[in-house]
Amino acid sequence: MKKIRGFGNKTVLLLALLVAASWPPLSSNAWGRDFTIAMWGGENQQYRIDAYVRPYFEKQGLPFLQDVYRGGWGKFQAMKDTGVVPWDVVQVESSELVRGCEEGVFLELDWSRIADKSLFVPNGARRCGVGMSVWSLALSYNTELASDAPSELEAFWNLDKWPGRRAMRQGPKTNLEFALLADGVSPEDVYDVLSTPAGVDRAFAMLDRIKPHLQLWTAGAQAVELVTSGEVVMGFGYSGRIGQGKLAGRPIDFIWDHAIYDIDSFVILSASRHIDTAYGLLKHYTEFQDHAELSNAIVHGPALVRAVEALDPETLAMLPAGSNLDNALFLGSDRSIMFWLDNLETLTERWNAWLNR
């Protein structure tokens, strides 16, 4: 064993054993499998596979597999518990990114093997994550029912000017933030306010104003359907789905005022047996030149600055990018993630009680 300066051989061996003990032994199936990348599925995944994943592996002469990740921490907890690690690179949201990085499930990246961090939009290059897609929740409206188009978030609460039902995602997360933003709290102060009992009361007081007119949704497609069908006049929804509906000629549009956004990232599993290949793929991803074209196809914001700059004005207007996010709230900040980690259960109980009273 090569001696590391400042450490004796026994110390190095002990450290190695401690690191190895943090992951259970991998199963024999996991040792021999091909490189596997997991993303959110659907057309968006296929676009990305065809655009830069498959070309990379064809160039390297290597096989690869793809899988679908449905979100949440459960899959990664199972990997820790069993030692069976079926993936090498995964697309994750910021909440899983931060947790997986802290718990050592995701590899702390050597950015010298990928790209200069300055190539990415703010929050796009993180300790364990390579930004790959910017998504957002924004206020949408039915263009036939709201002929006087709203321009500010407060319109959601203005029942006099825009009468009719409203749509929100089920659960307190993002809805409490939207309520405080509409009540004049700046994005940088939202979690400071929400961290006080008075701040939570203030958010629920705003929600009380529209509760009799509220329709809740649980899937992104529902949010668009509620608005385009005319069942609601306004609703919060995923800008990508709203944009796709607009491009398809459905009666829906949206505004960017005080949107809430996050960045999905690629991570490398720290127990991957294909780490060199994973680094090669992520480097290839950052060098891929058609991110702007890809963003146009999937209506998601790019995470690379040059891709944002290459967007034509018409496309940029529909994406969470550039000046569209000037007064937006970043859901993937450490502050936001820690707040919801500490308070989701309690605030969900209050949300459910509020709905049922």
DAMO-V906257 format. One record per residue. N is the residue number from 1. PSI is psi in whole degrees, -180 to 180 (999 if undefined). BURIAL is I if it has 24 or more other ideal C-beta (glycine too) atoms within 12 Angstrom, else O. Layout:
n->N psi->PSI burial->BURIAL
n->N psi->PSI burial->BURIAL
This chain:
n->1 psi->132 burial->O
n->2 psi->132 burial->O
n->3 psi->132 burial->O
n->4 psi->133 burial->O
n->5 psi->131 burial->O
n->6 psi->-9 burial->O
n->7 psi->139 burial->O
n->8 psi->165 burial->O
n->9 psi->-37 burial->O
n->10 psi->-38 burial->O
n->11 psi->-43 burial->O
n->12 psi->-43 burial->O
n->13 psi->-41 burial->O
n->14 psi->-43 burial->O
n->15 psi->-42 burial->O
n->16 psi->-41 burial->O
n->17 psi->-38 burial->O
n->18 psi->-43 burial->O
n->19 psi->-45 burial->O
n->20 psi->-34 burial->O
n->21 psi->-17 burial->O
n->22 psi->-18 burial->O
n->23 psi->132 burial->I
n->24 psi->161 burial->O
n->25 psi->138 burial->O
n->26 psi->149 burial->O
n->27 psi->162 burial->O
n->28 psi->-33 burial->O
n->29 psi->-38 burial->O
n->30 psi->-32 burial->I
n->31 psi->-39 burial->O
n->32 psi->-1 burial->O
n->33 psi->163 burial->O
n->34 psi->162 burial->O
n->35 psi->135 burial->I
n->36 psi->130 burial->I
n->37 psi->137 burial->I
n->38 psi->133 burial->I
n->39 psi->-169 burial->I
n->40 psi->-3 burial->I
n->41 psi->-177 burial->O
n->42 psi->-164 burial->O
n->43 psi->-36 burial->O
n->44 psi->-42 burial->I
n->45 psi->-43 burial->I
n->46 psi->-38 burial->O
n->47 psi->-46 burial->I
n->48 psi->-39 burial->I
n->49 psi->-47 burial->I
n->50 psi->-32 burial->O
n->51 psi->-49 burial->I
n->52 psi->-16 burial->I
n->53 psi->-56 burial->I
n->54 psi->-44 burial->I
n->55 psi->-36 burial->O
n->56 psi->-47 burial->I
n->57 psi->-33 burial->I
n->58 psi->-41 burial->O
n->59 psi->-38 burial->O
n->60 psi->-13 burial->O
n->61 psi->33 burial->O
n->62 psi->147 burial->I
n->63 psi->159 burial->O
n->64 psi->159 burial->I
n->65 psi->157 burial->O
n->66 psi->151 burial->I
n->67 psi->174 burial->I
n->68 psi->131 burial->O
n->69 psi->129 burial->I
n->70 psi->7 burial->O
n->71 psi->169 burial->O
n->72 psi->173 burial->O
n->73 psi->-17 burial->I
n->74 psi->-42 burial->O
n->75 psi->-40 burial->I
n->76 psi->-33 burial->I
n->77 psi->-39 burial->O
n->78 psi->-37 burial->O
n->79 psi->-42 burial->I
n->80 psi->-41 burial->I
n->81 psi->-37 burial->O
n->82 psi->-21 burial->O
n->83 psi->0 burial->O
n->84 psi->114 burial->I
n->85 psi->97 burial->I
n->86 psi->-7 burial->I
n->87 psi->161 burial->I
n->88 psi->-44 burial->I
n->89 psi->136 burial->I
n->90 psi->145 burial->I
n->91 psi->121 burial->I
n->92 psi->159 burial->I
n->93 psi->169 burial->I
n->94 psi->-35 burial->I
n->95 psi->-43 burial->I
n->96 psi->-35 burial->I
n->97 psi->-51 burial->I
n->98 psi->-44 burial->I
n->99 psi->-46 burial->I
n->100 psi->-32 burial->I
n->101 psi->-44 burial->I
n->102 psi->-35 burial->O
n->103 psi->0 burial->O
n->104 psi->10 burial->I
n->105 psi->-35 burial->I
n->106 psi->145 burial->I
n->107 psi->133 burial->I
n->108 psi->120 burial->O
n->109 psi->143 burial->I
n->110 psi->96 burial->O
n->111 psi->-18 burial->I
n->112 psi->-17 burial->O
n->113 psi->-1 burial->O
n->114 psi->-71 burial->I
n->115 psi->170 burial->I
n->116 psi->132 burial->O
n->117 psi->-24 burial->I
n->118 psi->-13 burial->O
n->119 psi->-15 burial->I
n->120 psi->155 burial->I
n->121 psi->163 burial->I
n->122 psi->135 burial->I
n->123 psi->10 burial->I
n->124 psi->-18 burial->I
n->125 psi->111 burial->I
n->126 psi->175 burial->I
n->127 psi->-41 burial->I
n->128 psi->5 burial->I
n->129 psi->141 burial->I
n->130 psi->111 burial->I
n->131 psi->134 burial->I
n->132 psi->-14 burial->I
n->133 psi->133 burial->I
n->134 psi->126 burial->I
n->135 psi->163 burial->I
n->136 psi->160 burial->I
n->137 psi->132 burial->I
n->138 psi->166 burial->I
n->139 psi->118 burial->I
n->140 psi->163 burial->I
n->141 psi->155 burial->I
n->142 psi->118 burial->I
n->143 psi->-18 burial->I
n->144 psi->-32 burial->O
n->145 psi->-29 burial->I
n->146 psi->73 burial->I
n->147 psi->-31 burial->O
n->148 psi->95 burial->O
n->149 psi->132 burial->I
n->150 psi->158 burial->I
n->151 psi->-9 burial->O
n->152 psi->153 burial->O
n->153 psi->-34 burial->I
n->154 psi->-19 burial->I
n->155 psi->-29 burial->I
n->156 psi->-30 burial->I
n->157 psi->-3 burial->I
n->158 psi->87 burial->I
n->159 psi->-19 burial->O
n->160 psi->-46 burial->O
n->161 psi->-35 burial->O
n->162 psi->76 burial->I
n->163 psi->154 burial->O
n->164 psi->174 burial->I
n->165 psi->157 burial->I
n->166 psi->153 burial->I
n->167 psi->136 burial->I
n->168 psi->156 burial->I
n->169 psi->143 burial->I
n->170 psi->132 burial->O
n->171 psi->160 burial->I
n->172 psi->-29 burial->I
n->173 psi->131 burial->I
n->174 psi->-35 burial->I
n->175 psi->-39 burial->I
n->176 psi->-38 burial->I
n->177 psi->-47 burial->I
n->178 psi->-41 burial->I
n->179 psi->-44 burial->I
n->180 psi->-37 burial->I
n->181 psi->-43 burial->I
n->182 psi->-22 burial->I
n->183 psi->10 burial->I
n->184 psi->3 burial->O
n->185 psi->133 burial->I
n->186 psi->151 burial->O
n->187 psi->-38 burial->I
n->188 psi->-14 burial->O
n->189 psi->-5 burial->O
n->190 psi->-47 burial->I
n->191 psi->-25 burial->I
n->192 psi->-43 burial->O
n->193 psi->-46 burial->I
n->194 psi->-18 burial->I
n->195 psi->2 burial->I
n->196 psi->148 burial->O
n->197 psi->-39 burial->O
n->198 psi->-36 burial->O
n->199 psi->-40 burial->I
n->200 psi->-43 burial->I
n->201 psi->-41 burial->O
n->202 psi->-42 burial->I
n->203 psi->-45 burial->I
n->204 psi->-30 burial->I
n->205 psi->-39 burial->O
n->206 psi->-42 burial->I
n->207 psi->-31 burial->I
n->208 psi->-32 burial->O
n->209 psi->-27 burial->O
n->210 psi->4 burial->I
n->211 psi->-44 burial->I
n->212 psi->-15 burial->O
n->213 psi->13 burial->I
n->214 psi->137 burial->I
n->215 psi->126 burial->I
n->216 psi->147 burial->I
n->217 psi->158 burial->I
n->218 psi->-13 burial->O
n->219 psi->145 burial->O
n->220 psi->-35 burial->I
n->221 psi->-34 burial->O
n->222 psi->-40 burial->I
n->223 psi->-43 burial->I
n->224 psi->-41 burial->I
n->225 psi->-40 burial->I
n->226 psi->-40 burial->I
n->227 psi->-49 burial->I
n->228 psi->-27 burial->I
n->229 psi->-15 burial->O
n->230 psi->4 burial->O
n->231 psi->-32 burial->O
n->232 psi->155 burial->I
n->233 psi->-27 burial->I
n->234 psi->155 burial->I
n->235 psi->150 burial->I
n->236 psi->135 burial->I
n->237 psi->172 burial->I
n->238 psi->127 burial->I
n->239 psi->-34 burial->I
n->240 psi->-45 burial->I
n->241 psi->-38 burial->I
n->242 psi->-44 burial->I
n->243 psi->-41 burial->I
n->244 psi->-39 burial->I
n->245 psi->-41 burial->I
n->246 psi->-45 burial->I
n->247 psi->-27 burial->O
n->248 psi->0 burial->O
n->249 psi->14 burial->O
n->250 psi->155 burial->O
n->251 psi->69 burial->I
n->252 psi->143 burial->I
n->253 psi->176 burial->I
n->254 psi->167 burial->I
n->255 psi->159 burial->I
n->256 psi->-6 burial->I
n->257 psi->122 burial->I
n->258 psi->45 burial->I
n->259 psi->164 burial->I
n->260 psi->128 burial->I
n->261 psi->162 burial->I
n->262 psi->168 burial->I
n->263 psi->121 burial->I
n->264 psi->146 burial->I
n->265 psi->153 burial->I
n->266 psi->135 burial->I
n->267 psi->157 burial->I
n->268 psi->129 burial->I
n->269 psi->129 burial->I
n->270 psi->-23 burial->I
n->271 psi->10 burial->I
n->272 psi->143 burial->I
n->273 psi->7 burial->I
n->274 psi->41 burial->I
n->275 psi->-40 burial->I
n->276 psi->-42 burial->O
n->277 psi->-39 burial->I
n->278 psi->-45 burial->I
n->279 psi->-41 burial->I
n->280 psi->-41 burial->I
n->281 psi->-44 burial->I
n->282 psi->-35 burial->I
n->283 psi->-45 burial->I
n->284 psi->-41 burial->I
n->285 psi->-45 burial->I
n->286 psi->-25 burial->I
n->287 psi->-12 burial->O
n->288 psi->131 burial->I
n->289 psi->-9 burial->O
n->290 psi->34 burial->O
n->291 psi->-36 burial->I
n->292 psi->-43 burial->I
n->293 psi->-40 burial->O
n->294 psi->-42 burial->I
n->295 psi->-36 burial->I
n->296 psi->-37 burial->I
n->297 psi->-37 burial->I
n->298 psi->-2 burial->I
n->299 psi->42 burial->I
n->300 psi->149 burial->I
n->301 psi->143 burial->I
n->302 psi->156 burial->I
n->303 psi->1 burial->I
n->304 psi->135 burial->I
n->305 psi->-44 burial->I
n->306 psi->-30 burial->I
n->307 psi->-40 burial->I
n->308 psi->-44 burial->I
n->309 psi->-24 burial->O
n->310 psi->-8 burial->O
n->311 psi->137 burial->I
n->312 psi->155 burial->O
n->313 psi->-38 burial->O
n->314 psi->-41 burial->O
n->315 psi->-44 burial->I
n->316 psi->-36 burial->I
n->317 psi->-21 burial->I
n->318 psi->2 burial->I
n->319 psi->148 burial->I
n->320 psi->84 burial->I
n->321 psi->159 burial->I
n->322 psi->-139 burial->I
n->323 psi->-14 burial->O
n->324 psi->-21 burial->I
n->325 psi->17 burial->I
n->326 psi->-40 burial->O
n->327 psi->30 burial->I
n->328 psi->162 burial->I
n->329 psi->129 burial->I
n->330 psi->108 burial->I
n->331 psi->-18 burial->I
n->332 psi->9 burial->I
n->333 psi->155 burial->I
n->334 psi->-37 burial->O
n->335 psi->-48 burial->I
n->336 psi->-46 burial->I
n->337 psi->-45 burial->I
n->338 psi->-37 burial->O
n->339 psi->-48 burial->I
n->340 psi->-28 burial->I
n->341 psi->-39 burial->O
n->342 psi->-26 burial->O
n->343 psi->-4 burial->I
n->344 psi->-46 burial->O
n->345 psi->-48 burial->O
n->346 psi->-45 burial->O
n->347 psi->-27 burial->I
n->348 psi->-40 burial->O
n->349 psi->-43 burial->O
n->350 psi->-40 burial->I
n->351 psi->-47 burial->I
n->352 psi->-39 burial->O
n->353 psi->-39 burial->O
n->354 psi->-41 burial->I
n->355 psi->-35 burial->O
n->356 psi->-4 burial->O
n->357 psi->999 burial->O
